[in-house]
Amino acid sequence: MSVYLGTSNKNKVFWNPKQEKNPHLITVGGSGSGKTETLKAIMLELKKSKINSIILDFHNDFKVFADNLVQIDKATLHPLEVQINEKPLDVCYKVSKMIASVFSLGDVQEAIIREAIKAFYLKSGIKDIKKANNGDIELLPFSFFRDIIFDTPIKNQGVPKLLAKISVLFDVDLFMEADGTSLSLDTIIKNLSVIELLDFPTDEVKALVADLLLKKLINFLYIKGKCEDYWLYIIIDEAHRMMYPGSPVELLLRESRKYGVGIILASQRPTDFSETILANAGTIIAFQESLDKDAVFLSKQLRIPKVNFQKLKTAGLGYYLFSSKDETEQIQITPVKDRKEYKEIVKNFDEEERADYFNKELRRIKKEKDKYKALELSNQDQENEIKKLEKEISKLNAEIERKEYSIKKTEAESKEKQKEIIKLSHENDKLDEKLGMRDKKIEKLEKK
């Protein structure tokens, strides 16, 4: 896999992830500096190389590249879903931390969320939240969580503020109509999938949806297993939305390489990324940064004077550092509009057609779900009929047992009567013998 980026001193620059310490790439730059154009160029090259990729699109900037346009608001996503082999208690902490970070909640507010999630699991019939899900867990619809959190018995000043901050969650159909997740990751990881997030009501909800998707993807990768070849890239523009301690982005940067997955992150400010995240990036591309703080930060990472970043004026002109090289070099990114394949992509793009791939999958999942529900209802009817028959059989068995007992009792009494008859017969025989003997004596006396 070789990704053409642009030119440096009139020489073409290619990014080959396999030659770097890891396949991850980070690009930063102020508004209009060329950051988004760089992502588009990389997406085009990945598409040419037939490398599957997923982009979390916060502004609908990338839909034209999509083989699979994921209009995720038409699906359902259960925020409290427990994956196979996951412990509900672990999900309590992960999701409460996620919500707290996205909505800027305090420790007490986070604790209220966490306890409400525990209560939700107990209400769903989970007896032991420390036990891993073996596939038997069935959750209540997410709408029940709203009732639990709003009816919290905890009374302090932070509760009204908490409810005000997170109430937008309960206005999102993606969550509120979910009794499970109707999102097929098998479908999303195929080809080049663009996940549209623009239409969600707030930035917090967009970030939470993205976080939940990445969390599910991580579990999906664990199940899929390790892979030596890079087969999937996850691209996140506006990555600053998802930068917090414990974010799934950090976990992906650390572990996704083992599963053949690369991460590409973009943000306006380099200080949005921690040193840990930058240390886990095999490639950094930086554009114009006017703020002194950001220029100083980049200067340390790319080992060139801060003024170099402050003087950049041309869109797409910046500096890149590969982990396979010792020196930072200047680069002019070749925009997608100047790449011959782009015009063909734009010409052939049909939004309805690209969205239909995902919508067909949603319809298939719904059809299977409806079929499953119909089978469940049929099974329930059959179980009720079986229970009814079992009751009738139980009554018949009881009647049979009573009759058998009566027969046995009668037989026992009959045997006793037979014994009595035999006894009387023996006694009668003895009397007959005595009468015979008497008759003989009488005869002898009469003879005499």
C-alpha positions as CSV (number, residue, x, y, z in Angstrom):
1,M,0.0,0.0,0.0
2,S,1.5,3.3,-1.2
3,V,-0.4,6.5,-0.7
4,Y,0.6,9.5,-2.9
5,L,0.5,12.7,-0.8
6,G,2.1,15.4,-2.9
7,T,5.5,16.8,-3.7
8,S,8.7,17.9,-1.9
9,N,11.4,19.7,-3.8
10,K,9.6,18.6,-7.0
11,N,9.9,14.9,-5.9
12,K,6.7,12.9,-5.3
13,V,6.1,11.9,-1.7
14,F,4.5,8.6,-0.9
15,W,3.3,7.4,2.5
16,N,3.8,3.7,3.0
17,P,2.4,2.7,6.4
18,K,4.2,-0.6,6.5
19,Q,7.6,1.2,6.4
20,E,6.7,3.2,9.5
21,K,6.7,2.2,13.2
22,N,2.9,2.0,13.1
23,P,0.2,2.7,10.4
24,H,-1.3,5.7,12.2
25,L,-1.2,9.3,10.8
26,I,-2.1,12.6,12.5
27,T,-2.6,15.9,10.6
28,V,-3.0,19.3,12.1
29,G,-3.6,22.8,10.8
30,G,-5.7,25.9,11.2
31,S,-8.9,26.5,9.2
32,G,-8.2,26.6,5.5
33,S,-4.7,25.3,5.8
34,G,-5.3,22.1,3.8
35,K,-6.0,19.6,6.5
36,T,-9.4,18.4,5.1
37,E,-8.0,18.3,1.6
38,T,-5.2,16.0,2.9
39,L,-7.8,13.6,4.3
40,K,-9.7,13.6,1.0
41,A,-6.5,12.9,-0.9
42,I,-5.7,10.0,1.4
43,M,-9.2,8.6,1.1
44,L,-8.9,8.7,-2.6
45,E,-5.6,6.8,-2.5
46,L,-7.0,4.2,-0.1
47,K,-10.0,3.7,-2.4
48,K,-7.6,3.2,-5.3
49,S,-5.7,0.6,-3.3
50,K,-8.9,-1.1,-2.4
51,I,-8.3,-0.7,1.3
52,N,-11.5,-0.6,3.3
53,S,-12.0,2.6,5.4
54,I,-14.5,4.3,7.7
55,I,-14.7,8.0,8.1
56,L,-16.6,9.7,10.8
57,D,-17.9,12.7,8.9
58,F,-19.1,15.6,11.2
59,H,-19.8,18.0,8.4
60,N,-20.7,15.8,5.4
61,D,-17.5,16.8,3.7
62,F,-16.6,13.3,2.4
63,K,-19.8,11.7,1.2
64,V,-18.7,11.8,-2.5
65,F,-16.1,9.2,-1.8
66,A,-18.5,6.8,-0.2
67,D,-19.2,3.3,-1.6
68,N,-21.4,2.9,1.5
69,L,-23.1,6.1,2.8
70,V,-24.1,5.3,6.3
71,Q,-27.1,7.5,7.3
72,I,-26.8,6.3,10.9
73,D,-29.8,8.3,12.2
74,K,-32.0,5.7,10.4
75,A,-30.6,2.9,12.5
76,T,-30.8,2.2,16.3
77,L,-27.9,2.2,18.7
78,H,-28.3,1.1,22.3
79,P,-25.8,3.1,24.4
80,L,-25.9,0.5,27.2
81,E,-25.5,-2.6,25.1
82,V,-23.3,-5.3,26.6
83,Q,-21.1,-7.0,24.0
84,I,-20.4,-10.7,24.2
85,N,-17.7,-11.5,26.9
86,E,-18.2,-7.9,28.3
87,K,-19.2,-7.4,31.9
88,P,-22.1,-5.1,32.6
89,L,-20.1,-3.5,35.4
90,D,-17.3,-2.6,33.0
91,V,-19.8,-1.0,30.6
92,C,-21.2,1.0,33.5
93,Y,-17.8,2.7,34.0
94,K,-16.9,3.0,30.3
95,V,-20.2,4.6,29.3
96,S,-20.6,6.9,32.4
97,K,-17.0,8.1,31.8
98,M,-17.8,8.6,28.1
99,I,-21.0,10.6,28.9
100,A,-19.2,12.6,31.6
101,S,-16.4,13.5,29.2
102,V,-18.6,14.5,26.3
103,F,-21.0,16.6,28.4
104,S,-18.3,18.0,30.8
105,L,-19.9,16.5,33.9
106,G,-18.4,16.6,37.4
107,D,-17.4,13.5,39.5
108,V,-20.7,13.5,41.4
109,Q,-22.8,13.8,38.2
110,E,-20.7,11.0,36.6
111,A,-21.4,8.8,39.7
112,I,-25.2,9.4,39.4
113,I,-25.0,8.3,35.7
114,R,-23.0,5.2,36.7
115,E,-25.5,4.2,39.4
116,A,-28.4,4.8,37.1
117,I,-26.8,2.4,34.5
118,K,-26.5,-0.2,37.3
119,A,-30.1,0.2,38.2
120,F,-31.0,-0.1,34.5
121,Y,-29.2,-3.4,34.2
122,L,-30.9,-4.8,37.4
123,K,-34.2,-3.7,36.0
124,S,-33.4,-5.5,32.8
125,G,-33.1,-8.7,34.8
126,I,-29.3,-9.0,35.1
127,K,-28.7,-10.5,38.5
128,D,-24.9,-10.4,38.5
129,I,-23.4,-7.3,36.8
130,K,-19.8,-8.7,37.4
131,K,-20.5,-11.7,35.2
132,A,-19.5,-11.5,31.5
133,N,-22.2,-11.7,28.9
134,N,-22.4,-15.1,27.3
135,G,-25.1,-14.1,24.9
136,D,-28.1,-14.4,27.3
137,I,-28.4,-10.7,28.3
138,E,-31.5,-9.0,26.9
139,L,-31.8,-5.3,27.8
140,L,-34.9,-3.1,28.2
141,P,-35.2,-0.3,25.6
142,F,-33.0,2.7,26.3
143,S,-36.1,4.8,26.9
144,F,-36.4,3.0,30.3
145,F,-33.0,4.6,31.2
146,R,-34.6,8.1,30.9
147,D,-37.2,7.2,33.6
148,I,-34.5,5.8,35.9
149,I,-32.2,8.9,35.6
150,F,-35.1,11.3,36.0
151,D,-36.4,9.5,39.0
152,T,-33.0,9.3,40.8
153,P,-33.5,9.4,44.6
154,I,-30.3,11.4,44.9
155,K,-31.0,15.0,45.8
156,N,-28.3,17.7,45.5
157,Q,-27.6,20.8,43.6
158,G,-25.9,18.9,40.7
159,V,-28.8,16.8,39.7
160,P,-30.9,19.5,37.9
161,K,-27.8,20.7,36.0
162,L,-27.0,17.1,35.1
163,L,-30.5,16.5,33.7
164,A,-30.4,19.8,31.8
165,K,-27.1,18.8,30.2
166,I,-27.9,15.3,29.1
167,S,-31.6,15.7,28.3
168,V,-30.7,16.0,24.6
169,L,-29.8,12.3,24.7
170,F,-33.5,11.5,25.1
171,D,-34.5,13.5,22.0
172,V,-32.4,11.3,19.7
173,D,-34.4,8.5,17.9
174,L,-31.2,6.6,17.3
175,F,-31.1,6.0,21.1
176,M,-34.7,6.2,22.2
177,E,-36.1,3.8,19.6
178,A,-33.4,1.2,20.5
179,D,-34.2,-2.0,22.2
180,G,-31.0,-3.2,20.6
181,T,-28.5,-2.1,18.0
182,S,-29.6,-2.4,14.4
183,L,-26.2,-1.4,13.1
184,S,-24.2,-4.1,11.2
185,L,-20.4,-3.5,11.6
186,D,-19.9,-6.3,9.0
187,T,-21.6,-3.9,6.5
188,I,-19.8,-0.8,7.6
189,I,-16.3,-2.2,7.3
190,K,-16.8,-3.2,3.7
191,N,-15.5,-0.9,1.0
192,L,-15.3,2.8,1.9
193,S,-18.0,3.8,4.4
194,V,-18.8,7.4,5.3
195,I,-20.8,7.8,8.5
196,E,-22.8,11.0,8.4
197,L,-23.1,12.7,11.8
198,L,-24.1,16.3,10.7
199,D,-27.8,15.9,11.3
200,F,-27.6,15.1,15.0
201,P,-28.7,18.0,17.3
202,T,-25.5,18.9,19.2
203,D,-21.8,18.4,19.0
204,E,-22.0,16.4,22.3
205,V,-24.5,13.9,20.7
206,K,-22.3,13.6,17.6
207,A,-19.2,12.8,19.7
208,L,-21.1,10.3,21.8
209,V,-22.4,8.5,18.7
210,A,-18.9,8.4,17.3
211,D,-17.5,7.1,20.7
212,L,-20.1,4.4,20.9
213,L,-19.4,3.3,17.3
214,L,-15.7,3.1,18.0
215,K,-16.3,1.1,21.3
216,K,-18.4,-1.4,19.3
217,L,-15.7,-1.6,16.6
218,I,-13.0,-2.4,19.2
219,N,-15.1,-5.3,20.5
220,F,-15.6,-6.4,16.9
221,L,-11.9,-6.4,16.3
222,Y,-11.3,-8.5,19.5
223,I,-13.7,-11.1,18.2
224,K,-12.3,-11.0,14.6
225,G,-8.8,-11.6,15.9
226,K,-5.3,-10.4,15.0
227,C,-4.2,-9.7,11.4
228,E,-0.7,-8.9,10.0
229,D,-2.0,-7.1,6.9
230,Y,-3.5,-3.6,7.1
231,W,-7.1,-4.1,5.8
232,L,-9.0,-1.2,7.4
233,Y,-8.5,2.5,8.1
234,I,-10.6,4.6,10.5
235,I,-10.5,8.4,9.7
236,I,-11.7,11.0,12.1
237,D,-11.9,14.6,11.2
238,E,-12.5,17.1,14.1
239,A,-10.8,14.5,16.3
240,H,-10.6,17.0,19.2
241,R,-14.2,16.1,19.9
242,M,-13.1,12.7,21.1
243,M,-10.0,13.5,23.1
244,Y,-10.4,12.7,26.7
245,P,-8.8,10.2,29.2
246,G,-10.1,6.7,28.5
247,S,-11.3,7.6,25.0
248,P,-11.7,4.7,22.6
249,V,-9.5,6.6,20.2
250,E,-6.5,6.2,22.6
251,L,-7.2,2.4,22.9
252,L,-7.4,2.1,19.1
253,L,-4.1,3.9,18.6
254,R,-2.4,1.6,21.1
255,E,-3.9,-1.7,20.0
256,S,-5.5,-1.5,16.5
257,R,-2.2,-2.2,14.7
258,K,-2.4,-5.8,16.0
259,Y,-5.7,-6.2,14.2
260,G,-4.6,-4.8,10.9
261,V,-6.3,-1.4,11.5
262,G,-4.8,2.1,11.1
263,I,-6.1,5.3,12.5
264,I,-6.0,8.8,10.8
265,L,-6.8,11.8,13.0
266,A,-7.2,15.4,12.1
267,S,-7.7,18.5,14.2
268,Q,-7.0,22.2,14.0
269,R,-4.8,22.4,17.0
270,P,-1.9,20.1,17.8
271,T,-2.4,20.6,21.5
272,D,-5.7,18.7,21.1
273,F,-3.5,15.6,21.1
274,S,-1.7,14.3,24.1
275,E,2.0,13.4,23.8
276,T,0.9,9.7,24.2
277,I,-1.3,10.0,21.1
278,L,1.5,11.7,19.1
279,A,4.0,9.1,20.3
280,N,1.7,6.4,18.8
281,A,1.5,8.1,15.4
282,G,4.0,6.8,12.8
283,T,3.4,9.9,10.6
284,I,2.7,13.6,11.3
285,I,1.6,16.2,8.7
286,A,1.4,19.8,10.0
287,F,0.2,22.9,8.3
288,Q,0.0,26.6,9.2
289,E,-0.5,27.4,12.9
290,S,-0.7,31.0,13.8
291,L,-1.0,30.7,17.6
292,D,2.4,30.7,19.3
293,K,1.5,28.0,21.7
294,D,0.6,25.6,18.9
295,A,3.6,26.5,16.8
296,V,5.9,25.8,19.8
297,F,4.2,22.5,20.4
298,L,4.7,21.5,16.7
299,S,8.3,22.7,16.9
300,K,9.1,20.2,19.6
301,Q,7.4,17.3,17.8
302,L,8.8,17.9,14.3
303,R,12.1,19.3,15.5
304,I,12.1,22.5,13.3
305,P,11.7,26.2,14.3
306,K,8.2,27.3,15.3
307,V,8.4,30.2,12.8
308,N,8.3,27.6,10.0
309,F,4.7,26.8,10.8
310,Q,3.7,30.5,11.4
311,K,5.0,31.6,8.0
312,L,3.0,29.0,6.0
313,K,0.3,30.7,3.9
314,T,-0.4,28.5,0.9
315,A,-3.2,25.9,1.4
316,G,-1.8,22.4,1.5
317,L,1.7,23.6,2.1
318,G,3.2,22.1,5.3
319,Y,5.7,19.8,6.9
320,Y,5.7,16.0,7.3
321,L,7.7,13.6,9.5
322,F,7.8,9.9,8.9
323,S,9.1,7.7,11.7
324,S,11.2,5.9,9.1
325,K,13.2,9.2,8.5
326,D,15.3,11.4,10.7
327,E,14.4,14.8,9.1
328,T,11.2,16.8,8.8
329,E,10.6,17.9,5.2
330,Q,8.3,20.4,3.5
331,I,5.4,19.1,1.4
332,Q,2.8,20.5,-0.9
333,I,-0.2,18.2,-0.8
334,T,-1.7,17.6,-4.2
335,P,-5.4,18.3,-3.8
336,V,-8.0,15.8,-4.9
337,K,-9.4,18.1,-7.7
338,D,-6.0,17.8,-9.4
339,R,-6.0,14.0,-9.3
340,K,-7.5,12.3,-12.4
341,E,-9.6,9.7,-10.5
342,Y,-11.5,12.4,-8.5
343,K,-13.5,13.7,-11.5
344,E,-14.6,10.2,-12.3
345,I,-15.7,9.7,-8.7
346,V,-17.7,12.9,-8.6
347,K,-19.3,12.1,-12.0
348,N,-20.5,8.6,-10.9
349,F,-21.6,9.6,-7.4
350,D,-25.3,8.9,-6.7
351,E,-26.2,9.7,-3.1
352,E,-29.4,7.7,-3.1
353,E,-27.6,4.7,-4.5
354,R,-24.7,4.8,-2.1
355,A,-27.1,5.2,0.9
356,D,-29.2,2.3,-0.3
357,Y,-26.5,-0.2,0.4
358,F,-26.7,0.6,4.1
359,N,-30.5,1.0,4.0
360,K,-30.9,-2.4,2.4
361,E,-28.9,-3.9,5.2
362,L,-31.1,-2.1,7.8
363,R,-34.2,-3.5,6.1
364,R,-32.7,-7.0,6.1
365,I,-31.9,-6.7,9.8
366,K,-35.4,-5.4,10.5
367,K,-36.9,-8.2,8.5
368,E,-34.8,-10.8,10.5
369,K,-35.7,-9.1,13.7
370,D,-39.4,-9.1,12.9
371,K,-39.1,-12.8,11.9
372,Y,-37.3,-13.5,15.2
373,K,-40.1,-11.7,17.1
374,A,-42.7,-13.6,15.2
375,L,-40.9,-16.9,16.1
376,E,-40.7,-15.8,19.7
377,L,-44.4,-15.1,19.8
378,S,-45.1,-18.4,18.1
379,N,-42.8,-20.1,20.6
380,Q,-44.6,-18.3,23.4
381,D,-48.0,-19.5,22.1
382,Q,-46.7,-23.0,21.8
383,E,-45.2,-22.9,25.3
384,N,-48.5,-21.7,26.7
385,E,-50.3,-24.5,24.9
386,I,-47.7,-27.0,26.2
387,K,-48.2,-25.6,29.7
388,K,-52.0,-26.0,29.3
389,L,-51.6,-29.6,28.1
390,E,-49.1,-30.3,30.9
391,K,-51.8,-29.2,33.4
392,E,-54.4,-31.4,31.8
393,I,-51.9,-34.3,31.7
394,S,-51.2,-33.6,35.4
395,K,-54.9,-33.8,36.2
396,L,-55.3,-37.0,34.2
397,N,-52.2,-38.5,36.0
398,A,-53.7,-37.6,39.3
399,E,-57.0,-39.2,38.4
400,I,-55.2,-42.3,37.2
401,E,-53.2,-42.5,40.4
402,R,-56.5,-42.2,42.4
403,K,-58.1,-45.0,40.4
404,E,-54.9,-47.2,40.6
405,Y,-54.9,-46.7,44.4
406,S,-58.6,-47.6,44.5
407,I,-58.0,-50.7,42.5
408,K,-55.1,-51.7,44.6
409,K,-57.2,-51.1,47.7
410,T,-60.0,-53.2,46.3
411,E,-57.5,-55.9,45.3
412,A,-56.0,-55.8,48.8
413,E,-59.5,-56.1,50.3
414,S,-60.3,-58.9,47.8
415,K,-57.2,-60.8,48.9
416,E,-58.1,-60.5,52.5
417,K,-61.6,-61.8,51.7
418,Q,-60.1,-64.7,49.8
419,K,-57.9,-65.5,52.8
420,E,-61.0,-65.3,55.0
421,I,-62.9,-67.6,52.7
422,I,-60.0,-70.1,52.6
423,K,-59.8,-70.0,56.4
424,L,-63.5,-70.6,56.7
425,S,-63.3,-73.4,54.2
426,H,-60.5,-75.0,56.3
427,E,-62.6,-74.6,59.4
428,N,-65.6,-76.0,57.6
429,D,-63.5,-79.0,56.5
430,K,-62.5,-79.6,60.1
431,L,-66.2,-79.4,61.1
432,D,-67.1,-81.9,58.4
433,E,-64.3,-84.3,59.7
434,K,-65.7,-83.9,63.2
435,L,-69.3,-84.5,62.0
436,G,-68.0,-87.6,60.1
437,M,-66.3,-89.0,63.2
438,R,-69.5,-88.3,65.2
439,D,-71.7,-90.1,62.6
440,K,-69.4,-93.2,62.8
441,K,-69.6,-93.2,66.6
442,I,-73.4,-93.0,66.3
443,E,-73.4,-95.9,63.9
444,K,-71.3,-98.0,66.2
445,L,-73.6,-97.2,69.2
446,E,-76.7,-98.0,67.0
447,K,-75.1,-101.4,66.1
448,K,-74.4,-102.1,69.7
